Amino acid sequence: MPLARSLALLSAASVALAACADAPTAARSLAPRGGQRIVNGTPTGSGSYASVGALLFDIDGNGKLNGDDEFCTGSLITPTVFLTAAHCVVTSYTPPGSQFYVSFAPDLYAKGIKVIAATSYVRDPLYGHDQANLHDLALVFLPAGSTKGLTPLQLPPAGYLDQLAAQGALSKTLFVNVGYGVTATLTGIPGFPYDGVRKSSKSEFMGLQPTWLGLLMNSNATGLGGDCYGDSGGPKFLDGNPNMILATVTTGDYNCRATTWDWRLDTPEARGFLGQYLTLP
């Protein structure tokens, strides 16, 4: 992994430690960064999850944007709005007004990838103010016409996950994780290989809290997967519905082997922020 990226990961990890304090008690020992990774994942290629992209920042200032500059993952939710996590734009490396970029390339190291310069970005102003409600959302705005050919992903109706829980439909549900982050070794000393490729994996449902969706990512026990560093801000889908984002990656255990906690998008907290910038279902 390049030195610049390694430094960025360490910096983001310190930011995420603060985020962990905002997560449910079970997640407070976790240390995510401006991202988390896809564990035990499969490359999506160009045809699947094409509207899931990477948030880039030219950390070394060389003007050459590729996988070395990947900070986080996110999702296109309108032709000009890219959804990610607030802790992806609030870092020691990215002062207010920083220039971010987005790419939907399935491989960030491929030659000639398309990179879109953001016009601006906003994060939930309540981010980090309340340890019980993290408000870990940000929107990155893209130029008109820059995402032509991509179909924006849907957001859930209010209380959607609560309705599924009340129907008993979550306990045996699998969720799909999609992102560009590092993978992780599943045993022994933690290791985090990175190749800049968009991947997907599946995780079992663990628990639902008022603002959090908890998923299991113990690959050794379930044979499934999860997410890790570089996947923060990335989407969570119900298995079988690749069009609706239910939550975004916020935090997980530091070696990406056990759990992940994701910020729900169907809550008053999330909708209060998002509804200021787009029409909600």
C-alpha positions, 0 to 999 in steps of 0.5 A: 500500500502506498505511503500516502494512503497508509498515512491517510488511513491512520489519520482517518482511523483517529477521526473514526475513533471519535465516531466509534464513541458515537456508535452503539456500545457494542461498536465502541471498540471499533476503529474505522477510517474515512472508510472501511473495506469489503471483506470476503468480497467479489468484484462487481465489474462494470455492470453491477452496482455501477452507481456506487462510486469512490470518494477521492482526495488528491492527498499527495497533490500530484494531480494524478487521481487513482486508487492511491487517493481513495478516501471512502465509498458512496452512492449516487442518489440523484444525477448530481448528488453523491451520498457518503459519510460525514467522517469522510470529509471531516478529517485532518487532511481535508480542511473545509472547502477541500476539493473532492472527486468522485469516480464510478470506475470499477477499478481505480487503477485502470488506465483512463478512468473517469474522475469527476471534480465535485462542485461542493459538499455539505455534511450534516451540521449535527455530526459529532455533536451528540454521542447517541446520534452521530449524524454521520452523513455528507453530500457531495455535489457533482456537475450537471451531466457528469453522471450521464448513463448512471441510474441514481439509487433509491432512498428508503421510505420513513421507518422502512427498517422498523416496518420490516422488523415488525413483520419479522423480516429482518432476523434471517435477512442478508444485506449486501455491502459494496465498496472500494476499501481494503480487504482483511486477513481473517485470521492471525495478525491483521492485514489489509490488502488493497487493490482499488477494485469495487467489490460486494459481499454479504452480511447477516443481520445482527440488530436494529437500533433507533439510528443504527443497523448492525450486521455480522461480518464474522467470515470464519463463522458464517462464510460471508463477509463485511466491510472495512477501511475505505468502505465508509459511506458505502451503501447497504442493500437488502439481498435481492434489491440492489436499487435501494440504499438502507444505510451507510457504513460508519464503523466496525471492529478495528480488524474488520472481522466481527461487526459493522454498524451502519447509519440508517437512512430511514430515520428522522435524523437522516431524513431531516438532513437529506430532505434539505437537499433532495425530495425524499420518498 
